[in-house]
């Protein structure tokens, strides 16, 4: 029996080509200009970083451009809340069900009694999570969140003050959600304190390398393979990954699960944090798993990076990254 010769794959070269192929599609989306500070960025930017457990890093395009985490931070705050309060305490206040609604929708709170947020990846759930972080003030809650981030990425995150101020001044829907949650006793801190925590976590600056590192840690169930240290409890990491797969891409999460097939979380600034768990059956690259960070500020109607999503889908299909 004659075996077909195997063609060597060069992921770095492929990534460069794919980034340049999908970059022009940014014209079909636009940055999140309803947050004025986010509307100032160059929509055509597109970059990616992939981090493997042995420390190998592959990147292409605008991979080192800083951006704010926005809703990607919901994964970190959920992890922080579970680590400090325990999973049962957190899930008593926020569910783990997808909604199919927009990330800032209030309708599910009203029609489903007692108004418990459906999951921590939508704004209502993330506000509830922000309110239960340990600490008696916004400052103390944020300090705990920063300490968790520092454990994960090895540095203290910087707050983009202009983005924070821009969101603070236009956060009318989030204030409405917070007041509703306060009235139904799901918010455990004052409204303005909770909003400060939530909006500052969204305004934490990051790069594709930072979120690729967090994704890589989650891919290994909370174990940091480079530092050889368990930095997130395994049960918390597994729950976070499940939520990313089912709820992480707003109301397009089902499409991503079906056609991309890896846990991912997006933010309206254009970031996508994704992860590929280790797999013995995978013959393509990244058999040992990896973390993926993508930045493309032109977003689609759901709030997900348009070009970033196209790039991630192409990668997942070309390299057979799907967990299914």
Secondary structure as UniProt FT lines:
FT   HELIX           11..23
FT   HELIX           24..28
FT   TURN            33..34
FT   HELIX           36..40
FT   TURN            43..44
FT   STRAND          47..52
FT   TURN            53..54
FT   STRAND          57..61
FT   TURN            63..64
FT   STRAND          67..68
FT   HELIX           70..72
FT   HELIX           73..85
FT   HELIX           87..91
FT   TURN            92..93
FT   TURN            103..104
FT   HELIX           107..111
FT   TURN            113..114
FT   TURN            120..121
FT   HELIX           123..132
FT   HELIX           138..153
FT   HELIX           161..169
FT   HELIX           172..183
FT   TURN            184..185
FT   HELIX           191..202
FT   STRAND          204..206
FT   HELIX           208..219
FT   TURN            220..222
FT   STRAND          223..224
FT   TURN            225..228
FT   STRAND          229..230
FT   HELIX           234..247
FT   TURN            248..249
FT   HELIX           250..252
FT   HELIX           253..259
FT   STRAND          264..266
FT   TURN            268..269
FT   STRAND          271..276
FT   TURN            280..281
FT   TURN            287..288
FT   STRAND          290..295
FT   TURN            301..302
FT   HELIX           306..318
FT   TURN            319..320
//
